[in-house]
Structures are given as C-alpha cells and as structure tokens.
Amino acid sequence: MKYLDRIANLAVIVAVAVFLVLVYRGNFSGHPSVASPTQDLVGRSVVLSGVRFPKNQNSLLIAVSTSCHFCQDSLPLYKQITARSKGQLNVVAVLPQSQPEATKFLRDAGVEADQVVSASLESIGVRGTPTVMLLDGNGKIQKAWVGRLDEKRKKELLQDVLPDARS
C-alpha cells in the first residue's frame, strides 16, 4: 500500500509541476504569449467615438497597453510597420490609458499613429493585448493578430498590411 501512496504522491507532484510551467510560460495568463485564434474578431465592425476610417484606404488598429510586457516586446514591429506604411495605411492606436500617457508611450517607442485613442479595449472586442487588426474602409475587421507573434506570424502581418514591402 505504501508503494501505491508514493506513486500517487509523485503523480500529483508531476501534475502540479507541469501546471506551474504552463502558467509561467503564459499559456493561462490574461495576455497571450503567442498568437491565439482570431476568428471571432474577423468580420466584426469596429466603432470608436470620434474615429472615422477612410473609405478609400485600409486601416491598421493597434490595441496595446502600457502595462503589458508583450506589448513592450512588440513595439519594434509596430514601429517598423508605421514607418513603412506612410500613405498606405491609416494607423489607429487604442490604449486604455489616458490620452497623454498613451501618446507618450507610443512616441517614446517611435510608433507613429495617425490617431491615438484612449478607450476601453473591451469596447472594441479586444480581450488580450497586444492585438492588431486590419480594417477596411467601413471599419470591418479583415484580419487580426493577437498576442506576441512568432517570426512566421510577424512575416504574415507585414505581408498582409504592407504587401509591397519586403521584410
């Protein structure tokens, strides 16, 4: 009987260790550590008070938070996109922080947005940051990327939002 108790205890310890590793890697955190499925976003329309999406141009909506470390890690990619997209995309950044704090956060990172909006992320259907959405002229989501992106997803994002650019 002692043998079975030891095996059961060992199994519990292994299960707890696996769970802790998964939590540590971010698989159960509020901010996804890797891109997660975005099908529930595609096809929805984004409505933001005071924001009009140009009818003749796609828009890129970047939803981030100053307190999100995955957002911090993604800022160089957003800087690259906004620098290369001048005239090709209307870039809208949405942050839950105040307008001055949001603007300073993006400016310090070199991310050039056409509009910076202080709004609840839930109001645009975003449940985790960072989230990037490609919108048509009516504000309808064509594609979306959620979480910290691996190299493959970064290339996909660049190709989809800047088809003439080479990464």
N, C-alpha and C positions, 0 to 999 in steps of 0.2 A: 504494500500500500504506500509506503514511503516513496518508492520509486515513481509511482504514478503522480503523487503530490509534487515531487520535484520536477517532473516533466511538465505538469500543468503550470507550475510557477514559472518555469523557463519560457513556456509558450506565451504567458501573459507579459513577461518582461520583453520578449522579442516584439510582440504586437505593440506595446507602448513605445518602444524604441522606433519602430517603423512609423508610427503615427507622429511622433515628435520630429522625425526627419522630414516628413511631408509638410508639417506645419512650418518648420524652419525654412524650407525651400520656397514657401509662399503658396503652395497648392491649395490651402484653405484660407488664405488671407482675403481681406476686402479688396485689395489691389492685386489683380492677377500678375504673376511674374512672367508669364508667357502669353502669347496671343491666345485668346479664347474665342469660341464660336460667336459670330456676329449676325447670324441670320435674322435674329429678332429685331435688329436695327434697320436692315436693308428694306427699302420700300416705305418706311415711315417718313413723315414730313417734320422738319424742324421749324418751330416758330419761336422767335426770340423778340421780345419787345424792343422796338427801335431799330431792328436789323432787317434790311431788305437784301435779298440775294439777287445779284444782277441776272437778268433773264438771258443774256447772251454769253454768259460765262459760268463755268463751274466754280464752286466754292469749296474750300477746304476748311472744315471746322475742327479745331484742335481743342479738346477738353482736357485740362490739366488742373493740378492743384499745387500750390507752393509747398504743401506738406507731404507730398507724395515722392518717395525716393525713386520710383520707376519713372516718374515724370522728369525728375532731375537727370536721370540717365538718358532719357530720350531727347533732351533739349538740343544736343548737337545735330541730330537728324532733322528736327524741326527747323533749326537754323539753316541747314543745307537746303531744305525744301523751300523755305520762304525766300532765301536769297536767289534761288534759281527760278522761282515761279513768277517773278515780277511781270505783270501784264497778262500772264496766262491763267492765273487763279486769283479769286478773291479769298483772302485768308481771314478767318474769323476765329479768335481765341476766346474760349469761355472758361472762366475760373470762378470758383465760389468765394474767393477773397474779394476785398474791396477793390474798386477801380484803380486807385493809386498803387496799391500793393501788387495787383495783377500786372499793371503796365510796367512797373519797375522790375518785377520778376522776369518778364519776357525781354525787356530792353537789356537788362544785365546779361542775359543769355544770348543776345544777338538775334532773337526771333522777331522778325518783322511782320506783324499782323496788320491788315487793313483796318480791322476793328477789334477792340478788346472789350469784352462784355463781362460784367460781374453778374452772375446768375447762379441759381441752384442747378447743379448738374442733373438732378432728378427731373427738372423741368424740361430737359431735352432728351430724356430717356437714357441717360448715361448712369450706369451703376458702378463703374470702376474707372479709375484713371491710370494711365493716360488712355484716351480714346480719340481716334482720328476718323473723320467721316468725310467722304467725297459727296458733295451735294450738287444736284442740277440747278438750273435757274429758278426752279419753283421751290427750292429748299428740300427736295425729296432725296433721301439718302440712297446713293447708288452703290457705295461700298463702304465698309467700316473695318477698322483695325483696333483691337482692344488689348491693352497691356503692353509690357515691354516686348519688343519684336526681335526675333532672331534674325540672322543675316538674310535668310531666304525671304521672310516677310518684309524686311526693310527694302529689299530689291523690288518686291512686288508693289509695295506702296509707292516707291519712286517711279516705277514704270507706269502705274495706273494714274498717278496725279501729274506726272511730267513725262508724257510719252515720247517727247522729242529729246529729252535729256538722257545722257549716258551716266550711269552711276559709277 
